[in-house]
């Protein structure tokens, strides 16, 4: 290792870190040599590796806190030199972590373990648990101390009940012989409105002073995952809104950008929550997150950059007023308390007014606006499932799906006890759209065009609306769902997202031209057009299986 002697002569503190780094490198090289020559047992090598890890992490944290003002004498190019030493120490930590993984014994091949959280062995014989990309980055000091693996992303990946596609399905009553949240009004033939304990509309406005992940990672998405939460458990589906980001203001996230055309659902911060929970601590949990790819290994991961919570009732149990709320962003997970997003943030109240203003500007914040909905939106919300969190711009589509669901399950079945498969391509595939928002946007687009050509009388005619909706659905997203040219949906994968967008918009343009020529909003012509290919037919495309999908 090469040292700058002039720098060491004038920088007493930095010099001590350089000496420590040199010692670490000597110890690491010695350990690697002993492992290669098998002059040391695996247990001893693991112990030495862990000791090196802890020492290096401690040194890196101390180095990060060191500032130019701490030096006893002026130092030229201080920040550049400090960054160089940080990189050297991080590279050494990565070598240590790689060696540790190589030395760690594999688990038994015939036993399967289910773990609830990460665990470090405390006693002899304890099995330490899943170092993933996030753990390695944390050990390297490449991410802020308050960042964690994403709690809500883990739930989404591992449990389908937290997806919107599950929550819009009908819920069975305790007897399993009827439904608890889906009823028809016999006088109008419409879905009967149901009032729930909590129904709120809100807008994600912005996030401020959110730190960025360190070097060595490429951020694929900045987003907020949100759900109903009572301090203990998630009570609704988990909805995701992607943030827009400007490199000139790297610590500020924005939502609902102004753009031509229809704003995509996954960028739209206008949301609603319906929830029938009686918990006095009910609120909305916001988890700020990033999906990243690690440059050196290509590993993908999901980090939580902090979380915020908006309790929806005051101390007396009354709903909180509609206004703008500045919510503090906490580090750690929603189950950890008093964790800062960044270790450098100090607690306590500064004495001076100027210092208080400065500290207020440095605080990590999420700005959310609670608002009221117009009468039409309130009517549409009242026919949705008792518990659902989603984007406001899709309420009319969800309400129409709910009406078709009620017609099929409450009117067209021979008896309420009949559980045979139902032939309905719309009911069997529509829930998929809540997990693939680009297709939901495609449906919203073509339905808006269809509504534009309707008269006022047609818009008030429910039977006509249902008939047109079925035609539009079948000729647009149903066809796209079974098109071989549409890649499978994958979250935060730019090439896949771009390819899907090209296929979707190219097809919608073709469909719009066809409709303009024929003067009709949709039809079966697309399925017999030799220019378009289809995936091999599967009977599940047409069958709605009530027993498998009902909650």
Buried (B, 14 or more C-beta within 10 A) or exposed (E): EEEEEEBBEBBEBBBBBBEBBEEBBEBBEEBBEBBEEEEBEEEEBBEBBBEBBEBBBEBBEEBBEBEEEEBEEEBEEBEEBBEEBBEBBBEBBBBBBEBBEEBEEEEEEEEEEEEEEEEEEEEEEEEEBEBEBBBBBBBBBBBBBBBBBBBBBEBBEEEEEBBBBBBBBBBBEEEEEBBBBBBBEEEEEBBBBBEBBBBBBBBBBBBBBBBBBBEBBEBBBBBBBBBBBBBEEBBBBBBBBBBBBEEEEEEBBBBBEEEEEEBBBBBBBBBBBBBBBEBEEBBBBBBBBBBBBBEEEEBBBBBBBBBBBBBBBEEEEEEBEEEEBEBEBBBBBBEEEEBBBBBEBEEEEEEEEEEEEEBEEBEBBBBBBBEEBEEEBBBBBBBBBBBBBBBBBBBBBBBBBBBBBBBBBBEEBEEEEEEEBBEBBBBBBBBBBBBBBBBBBBBBBBBEBBBEEBEEEEEEBBEBBBEBBBBBBBBBBBBBBBBEEBBEBEBBBEEBBEBBBEBBEEBBEBBEEBBEEEEBBBBEEBEEEEEBEEEEEEEEEBBBBBEEBBB
